[in-house]
Amino acid sequence: MIEKILVPVLGESITEATVAKWLKKEGDSVEVDEAIVELETDKVNLEVPSPIDGILTEINSKDGETVEVGALLGTISQNGFQPSEKELITKIETKKVENNVVNLEIEKKTPKISEEPKEKPLVLTNEVKEDKPDSSNKNNKILSPAVRKIVVENKIDLEKVRGSGKEGRILKGDLISMMGVNPQPSERKIKHGQEERIKMSRLRQTIAKRLKQAQENAALLTTFNEVDMTSIMEMRKENQEDFQSRYGIKLGFMSFFVKACVAALKTFPSVNAEIEGDEIIYKNYYNISFAVGTEKGLVVPVLRDADQLSFADIEKNIKTVSEKARDGKITIEDLQGGTFTISNGGVYGSMLSTPILNLPQSGVLGMHNIVERPTVVDGEIKIRPIMYLALSYDHRIIDGKESVSFLKMVKENLEDPRRLFLNI
């Protein structure tokens, strides 16, 4: 019995994929539902399982080829596959060679094992450790003030400097000449040449296309504000242990931001809307998308019905979906249906940015790093943890008054988190 491996239905509006890599080779045994080939689509990577137990007899679509839904990837034979005599000979020969190699290694290793106990008492670990700090201490003691200043300012490793002075003393000229030495060429340049050309993955192509569409189709505008994170940080510190012991997950910042955004979206529904043709579609549900950076690119999974979730539910769902994204197990359903996006560039150290829309959505909130800054509080200058917020929006349906008021409400809810529990 021979079973065909076909490209499965990939999802809404997706008609083709790229063969990322085969997880099995021709002639390998496979089990039913075992992943045998990985496909890359515009949105996610997915693994195609084996339909039956058997042997992979033929691969019709090689790595890197573009295939359409329903196309033949390969075939699997059940009970009817018999390897040729040449294949049997090569398999037998390789096994013999492997056995010989193992035996030789064992024979070579046996005398080494007997020698190890004899060498152990000869290793004077204490003496070696004492010599190293002594030599470094001598070098540090004989550094002149000028040399010491250069070392500290330029963070020079003295072990890499050979002194030309008396008794190996490091002179100022030694450091200056060292700083004048040309750096070694880039290892990447040596390995790949002056330039390297790599084909964009499907995910990267989709990201590029959608971001360009957002710039061309929407009337993009960004408004800014800042938020004092003192209250949230104190609330997290005071309740972290109880929260974690009760719900089994840490209380993070994202749950506060999701709650604050949902409250503002209910007050300003145009930020949760989208344009379709000559109509505006107001969404009366709140699916919050959040950006996750992966090795293959940026993905934006969706936190569904966020208005119906508790703080613990939000944290758990974000953790689960983020892990799926980083492990490459995220599905197309996880990425669809978002109404508003939150992007946290602060985890990478971003101080300020202008986030770009995730079409067809009309708003995206940009979070940034938290930095202690001088702030006027009740007429006095105090140091407070401040985060800059940025709201990018589609000016075609969101007026300036609404966007500024939306961001101001988010700020107020974050600076006084009790409002989130009182629904005000």
VMD Tcl script that draws the C-alpha trace (Angstrom):
set ca {
  {0.00 0.00 0.00}
  {1.34 3.39 -1.03}
  {0.06 6.59 0.62}
  {0.63 10.07 -0.82}
  {1.86 12.99 1.31}
  {-0.07 16.06 0.19}
  {0.13 19.74 1.12}
  {-2.74 20.25 3.60}
  {-5.14 23.18 3.75}
  {-2.99 25.99 5.13}
  {-5.60 28.44 6.33}
  {-7.72 31.31 5.13}
  {-6.35 33.09 2.02}
  {-3.14 30.99 2.02}
  {-2.74 28.98 -1.19}
  {0.95 28.06 -1.27}
  {3.92 27.35 0.98}
  {7.66 26.70 0.84}
  {9.23 23.40 1.82}
  {11.38 24.52 4.75}
  {13.07 21.17 5.45}
  {12.43 17.45 5.41}
  {12.60 15.88 8.84}
  {13.02 12.39 7.34}
  {15.09 11.01 4.47}
  {14.15 8.58 1.73}
  {14.20 5.07 3.16}
  {13.54 6.17 6.74}
  {10.84 4.42 8.75}
  {7.98 6.64 9.90}
  {5.08 6.21 12.27}
  {1.55 7.48 11.89}
  {1.18 11.17 12.90}
  {4.97 11.57 13.08}
  {6.17 14.88 11.62}
  {8.06 14.24 8.38}
  {8.30 17.63 6.61}
  {8.09 21.28 7.69}
  {6.33 23.87 5.54}
  {6.75 27.63 5.75}
  {3.76 29.87 4.99}
  {3.28 33.63 4.95}
  {2.33 33.59 8.63}
  {3.53 30.44 10.40}
  {5.54 27.25 10.00}
  {3.68 23.96 10.23}
  {4.69 20.30 10.26}
  {3.02 17.73 8.00}
  {2.48 14.37 9.76}
  {2.71 10.90 8.25}
  {-0.73 9.47 7.36}
  {0.37 5.84 8.01}
  {3.11 3.64 9.44}
  {5.65 2.72 6.80}
  {8.77 3.83 4.94}
  {9.34 7.13 3.14}
  {9.93 5.85 -0.38}
  {10.11 9.07 -2.40}
  {10.49 12.82 -1.90}
  {8.89 14.78 -4.75}
  {9.34 18.34 -3.45}
  {12.83 19.31 -2.33}
  {13.80 21.86 0.33}
  {13.17 25.43 -0.80}
  {10.56 24.55 -3.46}
  {7.21 26.35 -3.55}
  {4.19 24.08 -3.38}
  {0.45 24.71 -3.61}
  {-2.34 23.28 -1.47}
  {-2.95 19.67 -2.55}
  {0.45 19.27 -4.25}
  {2.39 16.00 -3.89}
  {5.22 16.17 -1.35}
  {6.20 12.50 -1.35}
  {5.00 8.93 -0.87}
  {5.03 6.41 1.96}
  {4.96 2.65 1.37}
  {3.39 0.26 3.86}
  {4.55 -3.41 3.93}
  {5.49 -3.36 0.26}
  {8.87 -1.68 0.37}
  {11.96 -3.80 -0.19}
  {15.42 -2.17 -0.31}
  {17.64 -3.00 -3.24}
  {20.72 -5.25 -2.94}
  {23.04 -2.23 -3.21}
  {21.28 -0.53 -0.32}
  {21.52 -3.71 1.77}
  {25.25 -3.99 1.04}
  {25.93 -0.37 1.95}
  {23.93 -0.71 5.17}
  {25.83 -3.86 6.17}
  {29.18 -2.25 5.34}
  {28.46 0.88 7.32}
  {27.46 -1.16 10.33}
  {30.69 -3.15 10.15}
  {32.75 0.00 9.93}
  {30.91 1.52 12.86}
  {31.53 -1.63 14.95}
  {35.23 -1.62 14.08}
  {35.53 2.03 15.00}
  {33.89 1.43 18.34}
  {36.21 -1.46 19.11}
  {39.29 0.56 18.19}
  {38.20 3.46 20.36}
  {37.68 1.15 23.30}
  {41.12 -0.35 22.84}
  {42.70 3.10 22.69}
  {40.82 4.38 25.71}
  {41.62 1.46 28.03}
  {45.27 2.42 28.68}
  {44.24 6.07 29.29}
  {41.85 5.02 32.03}
  {44.64 3.19 33.86}
  {46.92 6.23 33.63}
  {44.44 8.77 35.07}
  {44.85 7.92 38.76}
  {48.63 8.18 38.41}
  {48.43 11.72 37.00}
  {46.00 13.14 39.55}
  {48.42 13.50 42.50}
  {50.92 15.29 40.24}
  {48.56 18.25 39.58}
  {49.50 21.05 42.03}
  {46.29 23.09 41.79}
  {47.04 25.27 44.81}
  {50.42 26.39 43.51}
  {49.02 27.33 40.09}
  {46.24 29.41 41.62}
  {48.68 31.27 43.86}
  {51.05 32.17 41.02}
  {48.41 33.93 38.91}
  {47.26 36.56 41.41}
  {50.87 37.21 42.43}
  {51.86 38.14 38.86}
  {48.80 40.31 38.33}
  {49.31 42.07 41.67}
  {52.89 42.94 40.72}
  {51.75 44.44 37.44}
  {49.07 46.48 39.21}
  {51.52 47.80 41.80}
  {54.03 49.09 39.26}
  {51.47 50.96 37.12}
  {52.07 54.68 37.05}
  {49.09 57.01 37.64}
  {49.01 58.00 33.96}
  {49.01 54.36 32.85}
  {46.38 53.41 35.42}
  {44.10 56.22 34.19}
  {44.36 55.04 30.58}
  {43.63 51.45 31.65}
  {40.50 52.45 33.57}
  {39.13 54.85 30.95}
  {39.62 52.47 28.03}
  {38.95 49.23 29.96}
  {42.19 47.64 28.76}
  {42.92 44.02 29.68}
  {46.46 44.07 31.14}
  {46.95 40.37 30.40}
  {47.07 41.23 26.69}
  {49.69 43.96 27.14}
  {53.41 43.14 27.09}
  {55.38 45.72 29.04}
  {58.60 47.10 27.53}
  {59.86 48.75 30.73}
  {62.20 47.47 33.39}
  {61.19 44.04 34.73}
  {58.27 43.98 32.29}
  {56.75 47.18 33.56}
  {53.89 48.50 31.43}
  {54.61 51.98 30.14}
  {52.29 54.62 28.73}
  {53.79 54.08 25.29}
  {52.84 50.39 25.42}
  {49.15 51.29 25.85}
  {49.22 54.00 23.19}
  {50.86 51.69 20.68}
  {48.33 48.99 21.57}
  {45.42 51.37 20.91}
  {46.94 52.20 17.55}
  {46.96 48.59 16.39}
  {44.46 47.94 13.63}
  {41.60 45.63 14.66}
  {41.27 42.21 13.08}
  {38.88 41.90 10.12}
  {35.32 40.78 10.77}
  {34.93 37.02 11.11}
  {31.67 37.19 9.16}
  {33.45 39.01 6.33}
  {36.15 36.33 6.26}
  {33.57 33.56 6.23}
  {30.97 34.99 3.81}
  {32.90 37.60 1.80}
  {32.29 41.30 1.27}
  {28.55 40.79 0.79}
  {26.14 37.89 1.16}
  {22.79 37.45 -0.54}
  {20.11 35.40 1.24}
  {16.55 34.83 0.07}
  {13.94 36.32 2.39}
  {11.78 33.83 4.24}
  {8.05 33.86 3.59}
  {7.43 35.29 7.04}
  {9.90 38.12 6.44}
  {8.33 38.84 3.03}
  {4.87 39.02 4.62}
  {6.11 41.34 7.39}
  {7.71 43.65 4.81}
  {4.60 43.70 2.61}
  {2.17 44.40 5.46}
  {4.28 47.15 7.00}
  {4.57 48.86 3.62}
  {0.82 48.56 3.12}
  {0.25 50.24 6.47}
  {2.39 53.20 5.41}
  {0.73 53.51 2.02}
  {-2.93 52.96 2.98}
  {-3.34 54.52 6.44}
  {-3.01 58.16 7.50}
  {-0.45 57.39 10.20}
  {0.05 59.76 13.11}
  {1.62 59.26 16.57}
  {0.91 61.00 19.86}
  {3.05 60.68 23.01}
  {2.71 60.80 26.77}
  {4.58 59.60 29.84}
  {3.45 57.51 32.78}
  {4.75 57.35 36.34}
  {5.10 53.62 37.09}
  {5.50 54.06 40.88}
  {2.06 52.78 41.87}
  {2.18 49.70 39.62}
  {5.69 48.79 40.77}
  {4.68 49.14 44.43}
  {1.52 47.08 43.88}
  {3.53 44.33 42.17}
  {6.12 44.33 44.95}
  {3.53 44.16 47.74}
  {1.38 41.45 46.14}
  {3.83 39.44 44.02}
  {4.36 36.61 46.49}
  {0.66 36.12 47.26}
  {-0.30 36.43 43.58}
  {2.29 33.87 42.49}
  {1.41 31.37 45.23}
  {-2.31 31.61 44.45}
  {-2.22 31.62 40.62}
  {1.13 29.99 39.85}
  {2.42 32.84 37.69}
  {4.17 36.17 38.23}
  {2.26 39.44 38.10}
  {3.82 41.35 35.20}
  {3.31 44.75 33.60}
  {1.38 43.51 30.56}
  {-1.79 42.65 32.49}
  {-2.00 46.26 33.75}
  {-1.51 47.64 30.24}
  {-4.07 45.27 28.72}
  {-6.64 46.24 31.37}
  {-5.89 49.96 30.94}
  {-6.21 49.73 27.14}
  {-9.48 47.78 27.27}
  {-11.00 50.40 29.59}
  {-9.92 53.18 27.20}
  {-11.15 51.27 24.13}
  {-14.61 51.01 25.64}
  {-14.66 54.79 26.13}
  {-13.23 55.56 22.67}
  {-14.65 52.88 20.31}
  {-13.14 54.39 17.16}
  {-9.67 53.26 18.32}
  {-11.02 49.69 18.31}
  {-12.59 50.07 14.84}
  {-11.38 49.49 11.29}
  {-12.14 50.75 7.78}
  {-13.59 48.46 5.13}
  {-14.32 50.18 1.85}
  {-16.46 53.23 2.61}
  {-17.67 51.83 5.95}
  {-16.36 51.87 9.51}
  {-16.67 48.61 11.45}
  {-16.90 49.14 15.21}
  {-15.77 46.08 17.15}
  {-17.69 45.45 20.35}
  {-15.19 42.80 21.44}
  {-11.62 43.34 22.57}
  {-8.97 41.05 21.12}
  {-5.62 42.53 22.08}
  {-2.68 41.65 19.83}
  {0.80 41.77 21.34}
  {4.08 41.69 19.45}
  {6.51 38.83 20.11}
  {10.03 38.77 18.67}
  {11.25 35.36 17.47}
  {14.36 34.12 15.67}
  {12.44 34.03 12.38}
  {10.83 37.45 12.75}
  {8.07 39.38 14.48}
  {4.72 37.68 15.08}
  {1.63 39.25 16.67}
  {-0.55 36.66 18.45}
  {-3.95 37.61 19.84}
  {-5.29 37.66 23.39}
  {-8.99 36.96 22.78}
  {-11.82 38.54 24.80}
  {-9.35 40.39 26.99}
  {-12.17 42.30 28.68}
  {-13.43 39.02 30.17}
  {-10.05 37.92 31.56}
  {-8.63 38.44 35.05}
  {-5.09 39.65 35.69}
  {-3.97 36.04 36.23}
  {-5.71 34.82 33.05}
  {-4.02 37.54 31.01}
  {-0.57 36.69 32.35}
  {-1.07 32.94 31.79}
  {-2.39 33.35 28.25}
  {0.41 35.74 27.28}
  {3.02 33.32 28.60}
  {1.47 30.33 26.82}
  {1.12 32.03 23.43}
  {4.57 33.66 23.67}
  {6.20 30.28 24.31}
  {4.35 28.80 21.34}
  {5.62 31.64 19.14}
  {9.25 31.26 20.24}
  {9.09 27.46 19.85}
  {7.66 27.81 16.33}
  {4.41 26.06 17.29}
  {2.06 29.01 16.86}
  {-0.94 28.47 14.59}
  {-2.68 30.77 12.13}
  {-5.69 30.95 14.43}
  {-3.45 32.44 17.14}
  {-2.64 35.38 14.84}
  {-6.10 36.27 13.53}
  {-8.88 38.49 14.83}
  {-6.99 41.20 16.73}
  {-8.63 44.62 17.21}
  {-5.83 46.60 18.91}
  {-2.09 46.00 19.37}
  {0.39 46.54 22.21}
  {4.10 46.52 21.33}
  {6.70 46.48 24.11}
  {9.99 47.76 22.73}
  {11.12 48.44 26.27}
  {12.26 44.83 26.72}
  {15.00 45.61 24.16}
  {15.91 48.93 25.77}
  {13.94 51.28 23.50}
  {13.40 54.72 25.05}
  {10.97 56.06 22.43}
  {9.57 54.94 19.08}
  {6.69 55.43 16.65}
  {5.04 51.99 16.30}
  {3.45 51.13 12.98}
  {-0.12 49.89 12.55}
  {-1.01 46.23 12.31}
  {-3.60 46.40 9.52}
  {-6.57 46.37 9.41}
  {-6.42 47.68 12.98}
  {-6.49 51.42 13.58}
  {-4.39 51.77 16.73}
  {-1.20 50.45 18.34}
  {0.28 51.34 21.73}
  {4.06 51.41 22.11}
  {5.58 50.64 25.52}
  {9.19 51.58 26.29}
  {11.85 51.12 28.95}
  {11.39 52.38 32.50}
  {14.00 54.97 33.50}
  {14.33 56.94 36.73}
  {13.87 60.61 35.84}
  {13.47 63.82 37.83}
  {9.77 64.71 38.06}
  {7.87 67.52 39.74}
  {5.49 66.08 42.38}
  {3.48 68.52 44.53}
  {5.92 71.31 43.75}
  {9.00 69.23 44.60}
  {11.52 67.50 42.33}
  {11.52 63.77 42.93}
  {13.06 60.79 41.15}
  {10.36 58.54 39.70}
  {10.32 55.50 37.35}
  {8.99 56.94 34.08}
  {7.92 55.18 30.89}
  {7.22 56.98 27.62}
  {4.07 55.86 25.80}
  {3.36 56.22 22.08}
  {0.02 55.75 20.33}
  {0.10 55.42 16.55}
  {-3.33 55.63 14.94}
  {-5.17 55.91 11.62}
  {-6.13 59.57 11.34}
  {-8.80 58.70 8.77}
  {-11.20 57.52 11.49}
  {-9.53 58.67 14.74}
  {-9.40 62.41 15.40}
  {-6.62 64.07 17.36}
  {-8.91 64.75 20.31}
  {-9.85 61.07 20.59}
  {-6.29 59.79 20.28}
  {-4.89 62.20 22.88}
  {-7.80 61.51 25.25}
  {-7.38 57.75 24.79}
  {-3.68 57.89 25.70}
  {-4.38 60.22 28.61}
  {-6.92 57.75 30.00}
  {-4.43 54.89 29.66}
  {-1.89 57.01 31.56}
  {-4.37 57.78 34.36}
  {-5.36 54.13 34.75}
  {-1.72 53.08 35.00}
  {-0.72 55.79 37.46}
  {-3.67 54.89 39.70}
  {-4.28 51.14 39.11}
  {-7.18 51.13 41.59}
  {-9.28 52.68 38.81}
  {-9.00 49.38 36.93}
  {-10.86 47.59 39.72}
  {-13.51 50.29 40.12}
  {-14.35 50.54 36.39}
  {-13.91 54.34 36.29}
}
mol new
graphics top color blue
foreach p $ca { graphics top sphere $p radius 0.5 }
foreach p [lrange $ca 0 end-1] q [lrange $ca 1 end] { graphics top cylinder $p $q radius 0.2 }
display resetview
